[in-house]
Amino acid sequence: MSNQSRRNFIRNSSALLTFAYVKKMGFNHAPSLNKKRVALIGTGWYGKNDLFRLMQVAPVDIVGLSDPDARQLSNAEKLIQERNRTTASIPSYSDYRKMLKEQTPELVVIGSPDHWHALMAIDAMKSGAHIYLQKPISVDVLEGEAIVAAAKKYNKVVQVGTQRRSTPHLIEAKQLFIDSGRIGKVHHVEMCCYYHMRDNRNPPIQSVPDFFDYDRWTGPASLRPYDGLPHRSWWRAFMEYGNGIMGDMCIHMFDTVRWMLQLGWPLRISSTGGIFASPATSKSTIADTQTAIFEYEGLNCIWQHRTWGTPVDPQYPWSFKIYGEKGTLCGSTMQYDFIPVGKDEKIHRDVYYEREQFPEDLKEKDIELFAAPATRNHMKDFLSAIDSGTKPVAAVEEGHISTASCIIANLSMQLGRPLVYDPAKRIIVNDAEATALLKRNYREGFQHPSLLY
């Protein structure tokens, strides 16, 4: 076969795989005619985004909205009414526990800040609901273990919002180059994020507005002096509420790589970094520079982020690169490139959009158009898992490994030494100090779920 014929064959095969994958993920799948009773916890940007994608693929009855911000609640209700072409009111709550008790939803979408994920997920499952849980699933490792245990105890499906596993062009790349063996033996992976996304502000202390219940928003986290609405993104500047850029951005790429290469728990995790380039006046407590190594047998997966300077590869500023003996696969939310060893030209594929099928996407404020098809597919997979009693593609066990590995990388950076986690014993091997850090201290009045599960 000539080089040109080979390239045409690969292009045609790729197009057929994309079509097959889209069909498999349910574009022509008829959802159950029974409306699911759905509630949303966290009505900010991504909570609404996830709910709207669910509404696009299945008949749902929105039975409750919960948020400590009354303005966000009102705005979410208005947008949902507009989409449903109705003026019917939706029960709204500042306390999600009251909503769960009064509305008994079948499905709960959780889009709250990270520090609330564990308690909300467990409470929702305990109330009888299946969960669509945004990543990362937890802010400490033992919270994640508790979520996994609760899902088993209550026999609930949990789909984690690591939707790269449902991204059409990345599924295609996995099938064409990883599953087929075309890439050859893989011994090295690089992952990165070079977005200037660290919030370096230093706002003054101010009064809490009447429409916002700051104490309820803070929940189990430490209560910082109020210096402005923590959402949409201000909370991400603080380790008090999350796990920095490791927990926000690395988890996506690391989870993608684990899924593609069928990797489980790393054998050892090490990390270095800190606050190197940010202004001293910034209140933010997250690292602006960090490198982490997730070690496997014969394979290292290396992460790097910088919130300053220029990206190493401007075409792939947030991405992964899988290096095999026969080629390299570069992937991101926007595209992939396979670069074979030898003279063959690289094979390129752009993100798959659905503008024609879902024209309302083009009118939605702040939508991530590149992620919309993946999230819709993720929701379909979630619903299918519930109907069939099977594991979803981003099952809670997988979300826990990806989440906990990033958390342990932060602990390694903090302690200045490599760490080995034993998930059976829930300890850092031969390291009592690190083991003690697997569980964060909760604010008075809140009980850590690891004490119960």
N, C-alpha and C positions, 0 to 999 in steps of 0.2 A: 504493500500500500504506500502511495506517495505521501510526502509530508502534507501536501494540500488536501488530499483525500482524508488523511488522518484528522486534520484540523476540522474539516467539514463534518466528519463522523462524530467528533467530540461535541461540536456545536449542536448538531441535530440531537444527539443523545441527551445533551444538557437541556435542551428545550423540552424534550419528551419527559425528562425527569421532573422538571419544574411543573409541567401540566399534571403529571401523575401525583406529585406531592400535593399540589393545590386540591386536586380531586379527593385525595386521601384525607386531607384535613377538613373536608366537609363543606366546600363551597356549594355543592349540590346535595348536601346532607339535609334531610328533613328532620328538624328538631321535634321533640315531643310536643304534642298540642296542649299538654297540661302546663299551664303557667307555673313557673317556680316563684315562690315567695322569697323575695330578695331584699336584703338590707345592706346599707352602706355605712361603714364606720370610717370617718375621715373624709369630709366632703370637699377637700382642697383639690388642687390641680390633678394629681394622678389618681386619686380616688374616683373623681368624676370620669376621668379618662377610661379607667378600667370598667366602670359601670356602663358607660356609653357603648363600649365595644361589646359587652355582654348583651345589651339591649338590641344591638344590631344583628345578633346571630340566634337569638332564642326568645320566645315569648316569656316575659317576666312581669311580675306584679311587684312594684316597689312598695314595700310595706313599712319601711322606716329609714330615716336618715339620722345619723348621730355625729355631733361635732360640738366642741366647747365654744366655737365661734358662731354666734347667732347670725351674723351677716353671711358667713359661708353657707350655713344651713338654708337661709332664705334664697340665696343665689342658686344653690344646687336644686332646690325645689322648683324654682322658676324655669331653669334650663330643662329639667326632666319633663315638666308640664308642656313646654314648647315642643319637645321631641314627640311626646305622646299626643299632642293636640288636644289637651284637656286642661280644665281649670281645677280638677279635683285635688284637694290638698293631700299632702303626704305627711304622716305622723313624724314629727321631728323631736329629737331628744338631745340634751347636753350630756346625759349619762347613758352610755351605750348599754349598760347592764339592765337598766329599766326598759330600754327598747327590746332587748333580747327576751325579757320576761313577758312583756305585754304583746309582742308581735310574733314571737316564735317563728322566725324566718327559716326557710329550708336551706338557703344559701346566704352566706355573708361575705361581702367584699371588704377587705381591710386595707385601707390606704392611709392609715395614720402614720405619724413619725415612728421611727424604729423602736424607740424606748417603750412603746406601748404594745408592740406586736405580740409578744408572748402572752401577756395577760388577756388581751382581747381575743386572740386565736383560741386559747384554751377555754375561756368563758363561752365563746360562740359554739365550739364543739360540744361542750358540756350541755348547752341549751338545746342541742339536737341538729345543728347546722353543719353543712359542708362548707369549706373555707377556700376562698381565693385570697392568698396572703402575699402581700408585696414583700420583695426582698429588701434587706436581709431579714431572715425570719426572726432574728433575735439580736440583742446587744451584748449578750455574754453566752458562753458555750453551754452552760447548764440550763439556761432558758431554752435553748434549742433542743437539748435532750428531753426536757419536759414536754415540749410541743410534740415531738415524735412519740413519746410515751402516751400522751393524751389522745393522739390520733388513733393509736392502736386500741386504747382502752374504750373509746367511744365509737370505734369503727367508722371513722369519717374520712372522706377524701379531702386532701389538702393539695391544691395546686399553687406552687410558689411562682411569683411573677418574674421568673428568669426566662423570659419569652424568646430568647435567642434559640432555644430548643424547638421553637415553633416558627422560626423565620425561614421563609421559602428558599431564599438563595443560599442560606447556610446549610439547610437540610440537603440541598442539591450538592453543595461542595462536599459534605460528609459522605454522601453516597458515591459521588464520582471519584473522589481522590483518597479518602480514608478507608471506607468500607471495601472498596475495590482493591486496595493494596497498591494503587498506582503511585502513591507518595513514597512507598518503601518504608523501611524501619525508621521510626521516629525516636530521636534521642535528645531533642532540644525544642523548647517552646519559649517564645517571648511574648509578653503581654504588656500593654501600656495604656496610659491616659495622660495626655499633655494639655488638657483643657485648662484655661485660666479660671478655674471654678471656685477657688477658695475665697470666701467673703472676708475682706480685710477691713471692714468698717469698725468704727468705735463710737456707736451711738450713745447718747446720754441716758441715764436712768429716768424713767417717766412713769406717769400714772397708768394703771391698767384701765383700758376703756370698758365702758359698761357692757358692751356686747360680747366681751371675751372673758371666759372663766379660766384664768391663768393657772390657778391651783389645779383644776381638773385636767388641763392640758399637760401640766408637768407630771402628774401622776407619780409613778415610782421613782422618777429621776430626782436629782437634787434641784432645789428651787433656786434658780438664779434670780438676781435682781432684774426686774422687768425693764427691758430697754427696747421695746418695740415688738410688733407681732412676729412671733418666731417662724410662722409659716408665711410664705411658701418655702423659702430656702435658708432663712437665717439660722434655723436650728441645725442645719447641716454643718455649720461652722464649729460645732462644739462636740467634743467627745462625751459630754454628759448625756447626749441624746442618741448617739449613733457610733459608728466606727470609722469616721472619716472617709476619705476617698477610697481606702481599701474596702470598706463595707458598702460603699455606694457604687463604685465603678469597677473595681477589680473583681468583685463577685460575679458580675455578668460575664466577663471574659474568661475567668477561671472556670466557671460553671460550663461555659461553652466548650472549652478545651477538654474538660473532664468527660462531658457527654460525647464529644467527637471521638476521643481516644479510649473511652470506657475505663476511666480512672476512678478509683475510690479514694480512701483517706491517704494523704501524703505520709510518707515514712518519717519525714522530718521537715520542720518549717523554721526558716530563719529570716530575719529582716533587720534592716538598718535604715535610718533616716531621721527626720525631725522637722523643726521649723527653722529653715536655713535662709530663706530669701524674702520673707514677708516683713512688712513694717512693724516696728516694735510697738506701735500704737494700736495694732489690731487686737481685738478681743478673742479672735478665733483660737481654738486650742487643738485643731487638727494639723497633721503634718502636711507641709507643702512639698516635701521631697521624700520619697520612700522607695526602697528596693526590697523585694521579698523573693525568696526561693522556696518553692514547693518541690520537695525531692521525692522521686519515685525510683524504682529499680531500673537503672540504665537510662533515666530520663529526668531532666530538671525543667520545671516550669518557672520562668522568671518574670516577675512583675516589676514595672517601674512607673511611678507617676511624678510629675513636676507640675506645679501650678504657675510656673514662670518659664521664660525662655521659649524656644522653638521646638516643635516636635522633631524626632529623629527622621520620620518619614511623613511629610506633609499630607500624603494621600491616605495615611492610616494613623491619625492622631489618637484614636481610641480603638484598640484593635488587638488581635492575636496573630502570631506568625508561627506556624507549625513547620519545623524543619525535618524533612525526611531524607533518606539516602537517595531517593530518585526525584525529589522536587520539594518545593516550598509552597505551602498554602497560607496566603494572607487573607484575613477576614475581618469584617467590621459590620456595623449595622447598615452600612450603605453599599457594600460591594464585597466581592472576593476576587482574588487573582491566584491562579496556580501557575507556578514557574517551574517547569520541568528541567532537570539536569540535562544538558546537551543543547542542541540547536533548535528544538521546537520553540515556537513563540508562546508567550504566556496566554492562558485562557482566562477571560474576564467575564464577570457577570455583575450587573447592577442590582440594587434592591428592587424587589417586586412591589409595585403599588397597586391599589384598587380604586383609583379615582372614579372610574366609570361605574363600578358596581356599588360604590358608596359615595355618591357625590356630596352628601352632607358633611363628609370629612373636610371638604374644602372650606366650609363655613365655620368650623369649630375653632374657637379661640384656643391658642396654645397647643393644638394637637401636634403630636409627633407623627407626621405622615408616614415616615419610614417604618415606624413601629406598629402602626395600626393593623396591617394584615397579620403580623405575628401575634398581636394580642388577641385578635378575633380568633385565630387558629388555636391559641392557647385556651381561650374560653370554650371553644368547641371540644377540645380534648378533655377539659375539665368536666364538662357536662356528660361526655361519652363515658368517662371513667365512673361517674356517679351511676349512670344507667346500667353499665355492664359490671360494676363491682370490681373494676381493675385499677391498677396504678396509673395515674396520669404521667405525662412525659416529664414533668417537673415535680415529682412526688416530694413530700416533706422530708423524707430521708435524704434525698439528693440535695435539696435546698439547705438542709442542716450541714452536710459535709462542706459545701461551698461557703456557707456563712461562717461556720466555726473555724475553718482554715484561715479565712481572712482575719478573724478575731485573734487567733493564735499568732498570726504574723504581727499584729499590733503588739501583742504581749511580748513577743520576741524582741521587737524594736525597743520596747520599754525596759526590758530586763537586760538586753545586750548579750543574749545567748540563744543558740538554737533550742527548739522545743520539740518533744515527741509526745503526741497525744495518744492515749489508750482509750478508745471509745467504750470498750467493755467495762473498764474500771472507772471511767470518767475522771482520769487523772493525767497530769503531765508526768511522764515517767522520771523517777528519781529527782523530782523537783517540787518540794513542798511549797515553796514560795510561789511558783507559777501556778500550781494546782489551786492555791487559795484565790487566785485571780480569775479562775474560771467562772466565778459567780460574783456579780456586782452587789454592792450594798444598796438595798432599797430604802427609800424614804420611809419614815415612821408612818404606820397605818397601812402599809402594803406588804404582802407576803410573797416572797420569791417562790415561783412555781416548782423549783427543784425540790422543795421541802415536801411536796405532795405527790410528785410523779418520778 
